[in-house]
Amino acid sequence: MAKVRYLRLGAASALLLLLVSSCYYLQAPDVPMPARYYAKSNGYQGDDQPPAKHQRDLIIMLPGMGDRIDRFAKEGLIDQLASADIPVDAVVVNAHFAYYRSRSFLQRLQQDVLQRAAQAGYQRVHLAGVSLGGFGSLLYWRHNLDNPTPGLPIASALLLTPYVGEPEYYAHRVNLEQPPRLVMEEKNIWPWLDQLSRAQSQHWYIGIAEQDAFYQGNQTFAQQLPKDHIFVTEGGHNWNSWRALWPQLLAQFKRDYFQSQEDESL
């Protein structure tokens, strides 16, 4: 009898997981894109409106596949940001997969998040993303080069085990004798990455997990980053790895942030 109850509970849990997952993929790309702000001035308590008292800088945090707007807070990454004691606010946006699928991600992020941040008085933004959100950060960085938000430069990108495309997209960087392939594929960012100088990617940070399916792609991507902007942990593509990596990225980001402040004052 106990075994039967266990099997019933297991089936019920599997069904619940399937329903929750299905609800994620059935989401529509809402306009405007939902966002939740975490201001340093109020201890990083979440709010749907930009804070009246804000820092100069804003970190825009993009979720991974299957994650909702409250996942960064639930998994402790907002608390880790608070503990890092950097003079920045954060906003988590509900940039779920439907925005990418509908090709509206770039437009909505710019109009609903960056333009609103500029209107609120922020002077500089930083992109941060987990997995799919890391890919979104790179997509938006590329988009911003030709379509900047007036008065709001993007200063850096903090990427946690980002999706960087299919292996065939970067195979030419792994095997130098192999020519680039599928260069016209819409989601292939490597033709753009191949043209970047190291100076253009010097403000990117990456966290890599050794048992992650994206490990080789992340290692290949990291070749064009400063060595002290690359962090590696054991583990796979999950929140345990991201919780281990995020404080390390923030610590280096903090050092660079205050160094840039000193440079600006000279």
N, C-alpha and C positions, 0 to 999 in steps of 0.2 A: 504493500500500500504506500509506504514512504517513497519507494522508487517511482511509483505511478505519479504521486504528487510532485516529485522532483521533475519528472519529465514534462508534466503539465505546466509547471512554473517556468521551465526552460523554454517551452514552446511559446508561452505567453510573453516572456521577455524578448524572444526573437521577433515576435509579431509587433511588439511595441517599438523595438528598434527599427524595424522595417517601416512602420508608420511614421516615426519621427524623421527617418531619412527621406521618405517619400515627400513629406511636408516641406523639407528643405528644398528639394528639386522642383517643387510645384510653386515656389515663391515667384511672384512677379517682380520685375525691376521697378520698384516704386519711384515716383517723382514727387518731391525731391528724395534723394538717397538719404535714408535715416542715419543719424549720427548721434553719438553720446560723448559729451565733453567731460574731461577730468582736469580740473584746474588745480594748480599747485596752491593757490591762495586759499582753497577750502579743503585741503588735505586729500585731493584727488577723489572726492566724492562725485559720482556720476550725475550728470544733468543733461537734459535734452537741448538746452540753450547755451550759446557761448557765454563765458563768464564776463561779468561787468569789469572785474579786476583781473587782468590777464598778464601773462608774461610776454616778452617780445617774440618768443619762438613757440611754434606749435608742432608737435609730432602727430602725423596722420597715420593711424594704425589700421592696416588692411588684414582681414581675417583669411584663414585658409578654407579649403573646400569643406563644406559641411558645418562650419562654425557660424554661430550667431553673434549678434552685436555684444552680448555680455560675456563672451567666452574668455577674452583677455583678462577681465576682472575676476571671473570665477577661477581661472587657472593661476592667478597670483602675479601676472605680469604687470598689472597696474601698481600693485603693492611694491614690486621690485623697482619700478620707475620712481615711486615715491622715496624708497630707501636710497636710491642713487643720488638724491638731492641735487638735481640739475635744474636750473631755472627755466623750465619748459612746461607748457601745458600739453595735454594729449587729447585727441579726438579719435574714437573708434567709429568707423563707418561700416554700415551693413552692406558691404560690397560683395554680395553672394554671387554664385556662379551665373545666375540669370542675367546679370549685367554684362558679363563677358560674352555669354551666348547670344545676347541680343545686340552686341556691338555698341552698347550705350555706356559702358564703363567709363571711358575717357571723358565723354561729355558730361555725365552726371557728376563725376568726381570734381571736375573743374568748376562747373556751374553751381553745384549744391554744397561743395565743401571748401574749395580753395577761394572762390569768389566771396563766399560768406565769411571766411576767415579774414580776408583782406578788408572787408567792410567792418568787421569787428575790431580791427586795429592791429592784427598780427603783422609782423614785419618780415618774417622768414619762416619757412616750413621745412620739415624733415619727413621723409617717407619711411615707414616701417611695415614689414609684412612677413607673415608666416606662410610658407608653401605657396599656394596660389596667390596670396597677398604679396609675397615677394616678387612673383612674376608681374603682378599688377603694378608694383612700385617701379619696376624697370620699364614696363610699357608706358607708364605715365611720365617717367623721366625723359624717355625718347620723344613723347608727344609734346612735352613742355618746351623742348628746344626750339620748336617752330611755332608753338602756341602758348607762350608764357602768360600767366595771370599778372596783369599790371601791378607793380608794387609789391609783389610777393614772390621772391626767388625761392627756389628749392635748393637747400644747402647740402643735404646728405641723404643717404639711404641706408637703412639698417635691415638686413635680410636674414631671416632664419630659415635655413634649408629650403631655399626658393626652388620652385619649378623653373627650369631654364630652357625647356623645350625637349623635344624627342632626341634620343642619342644620335640619330642621323644628322641632326642639325649642327652638332658640334664635333662630329667624327673627324673632320679635317683638322681640328685642333688636337685631337688625340693621336691620330696618324697623319703626320705632316705630308706624307706622299699622296694622301687622298684629297681630291678637290672638293670644295664646298658643294653641298647638294641642297636642293629644294629652297633655293634662295628667295623664291617668290612666294613661298608659303606664308600666309598672313601672320601666323603666330610665331614665326621663326625670327627671333631677335638677334641671331648671330651675325648676319651681314652688317647690322648696325654695330654690334659689339666689336667686330673685327676692324672697324674703321676708327674706333675710339683710341685716343692716346691715353697713356697712363695718367696724365694730368687730369683728364676728364673723369676718371674713375677713382681719383684719390680720396674722395669723400664717401666712398661706399664701404660698408662693413658687412661681413658675412659670417654666419654661424653654420658649421657643417657637422653632420652626424655620421659616424663611421659605418653604421649598419643601415643607413638610409638608402633607399632605391635611387635617390638623386645624388648619391655621393660622388660619382665620377663627374657628372655635370657640374656640381658645385665646385669640385676641385679644379676643373678646367676653367670655370668662370673666375675662380679666385686667382688665377695666374696673373691677372692684370690689376690686382689690388695691392696696396701696401701690405707688407708681411704682418705688421702689427694691427691690421684690420681683419685678420683671418683667425677664426677661433674654431677649434675642433673638439668634439666630445664623443664619448662612446654612446651607443644607443641608436635608436631608429627614428623614424619620421613620426614623432609624437611629442606630447606636451612635456614629458620628462626631459627630453633633449632640449626643448625650447626654454624650459625653466632654467636649465643648467647654462645655456648659452646667452640668454638675454642679459643677465647682469654683467657678463664679460664684455659684450658689445657696448653696453651703457657705460662701463668704466672707461673704455678707450674713447668713446664718444665724448664723455665728460672732459677728459684730458685735452682732446682736440678743441672742444668748445671753448674752454678757458684760455687755451693758447691763442685761438683766433681772436678772443676778446682783447688779449694783450697786444696782439699784432695791430688790431684796429685802433688802439689807443696811442700807438707810436706816431 
